[in-house]
């Protein structure tokens, strides 16, 4: 049986690029909805991003493949 992946097993450059793209998306949502009836929608996106990142790290890669 394989061991759980350690921190050395992650592609940190890929995760940094992913986080940067997510941050840019949040900025876009914030700027597009600021001052409108949809103001605050960026916080909903933050919640989904946190759920996604937690699930990404919580689920071992072997269960996905």
C-alpha positions in Angstrom: 0.0 0.0 0.0 1.3 3.5 -0.9 2.0 6.1 1.7 0.1 9.4 1.8 1.7 12.1 -0.4 4.0 14.4 1.5 4.7 18.0 0.9 7.5 17.2 -1.5 5.1 15.4 -3.8 3.2 18.5 -4.7 3.9 20.6 -7.8 4.3 23.9 -5.9 4.8 26.0 -9.1 1.5 24.7 -10.5 -0.3 25.4 -7.2 1.1 29.0 -7.2 -0.1 29.5 -10.8 -3.5 28.2 -9.8 -3.7 30.5 -6.8 -2.7 33.5 -9.0 -5.4 32.7 -11.5 -8.0 32.3 -8.7 -6.9 35.7 -7.2 -7.2 37.4 -10.6 -10.7 35.9 -10.9 -11.6 37.3 -7.5 -10.4 40.7 -8.4 -12.4 40.6 -11.7 -15.6 39.5 -9.8 -15.1 42.2 -7.2 -14.5 45.0 -9.7 -17.4 43.9 -11.9 -19.9 43.8 -9.1 -18.8 46.7 -6.9 -21.6 49.2 -6.4 -24.2 47.0 -8.1 -27.0 44.8 -6.7 -24.5 41.9 -6.9 -22.0 43.5 -4.6 -20.5 40.9 -2.3 -20.5 38.0 -4.8 -16.7 37.8 -4.5 -17.2 36.4 -1.0 -19.3 33.6 -2.4 -16.4 32.8 -4.8 -14.0 32.9 -1.9 -16.0 30.2 -0.1 -16.0 28.0 -3.2 -12.3 28.4 -3.6 -11.6 27.5 0.0 -13.8 24.4 -0.4 -12.0 23.4 -3.6 -8.5 23.9 -2.2 -9.4 21.9 1.0 -10.9 19.1 -1.2 -7.9 19.1 -3.4 -5.5 18.6 -0.5 -7.8 16.3 1.5 -8.5 13.8 -1.3 -5.5 11.6 -2.2 -4.6 11.5 -5.8 -5.1 7.7 -5.9 -8.9 8.0 -5.3 -9.3 10.3 -8.3 -7.5 8.2 -10.8 
